[in-house]
Amino acid sequence: MITGTTRLLGLFGSPVKHSMSPAMYNYCFKKWKIDWRYLAFNISREDTEEAIKAFRVLRMRGANITMPCKQAVIPYLDWVSPAVKLSGACNTIVNDNGFLKGYITDGEGYVMNLQSHGMDIQEKRITILGAGGAATAIQVQVLLDGAAEINVFNKKDGFWNLAEEKIQKLQDSFPNQRISLYDLDNQELLQEKIQKSDVLTNATRVGMAPLKDVSLIQDTSVFGERLLVTDCVYNPIKTKLLAAAEESGSQIADGLGMLIYQGAAAAKLYTGMDMPVDEIKEHFFKSES
Ligand code: NAD
């Protein structure tokens, strides 16, 4: 029942109509007997400032922020986390008595997904394919969590110049850890770096439609028991990369895990409660696994 004291939370961005967030959060609020409701709001980048004004006036408890508002929202908040400052993006807002705090939970979701597969990222070496939004959030979080070395491989496409700038900035902020950017076309170097890594992550769009049948790793001899292979792509859940890695003996962690854990990290910020991740997976995504 919606009451006179029901509080509102929501998703801001565009498009949002296919988002699973309303179903997942409302399921949790009901389970936890919290008098809150969560709706999806179609907000353009240009309307971000007005949306945050409305958020304040309506005293909403929280909001998840998705594209195209993840960067645009930052100037309108009262405080942002170190990860937001470093990545330049925000996906979660919490309203603490009128004081708006901004967080980014994509990287946290990634790390929690690794932990659920027994991987502690501290002192580890990681190779990341991609230098876009998801890759940046991951780079920032694994640096904050003490990873020793991060090798980022990207095509020399429209992301390259910005990636060079961002990675230099991260290297300056974390002088005792190493982060480097390499050309994805240098397959020999890529293989060499993967062989010395504990984790390989695909954070590009390769693996989802229209590149569903493509994997950026041609030589499957780099896979094996000592390498955890993860993908940010969650549609399909088992990408071509993950299927090949599993067949060659690597442990795999899929993008759906990262997606649910980033939602769990946001839920924790809103409520202090731990989202029942396995139950959510079973309830909402069983048919897709
Ligand atoms: P983005 O547009 O910011 O970055 C795209 C990246 O893909 C860039 O590094 C680009 O160089 C690379 N790329 C694109 N086409 C390529 C190709 N043909 N070959 C090699 N590299 C190519 O996108 P994003 O927001 O970082 O999202 C990347 C992927 O991660 C998407 O599939 C997205 O759905 C997924 N994602 C998942 C989660 C999660 O929680 N699981 C969160 C965020 C994003």
Residues whose N, C-alpha, C, O or C-beta is under 5 A from the ligand:
A	BS01	NAD	G130 A131 G132 G133 A134 A135 N154 K155 D157 F159 A203 T204 R205 V206 M208 C232 V233 Y234 G255 L256 M258 L259
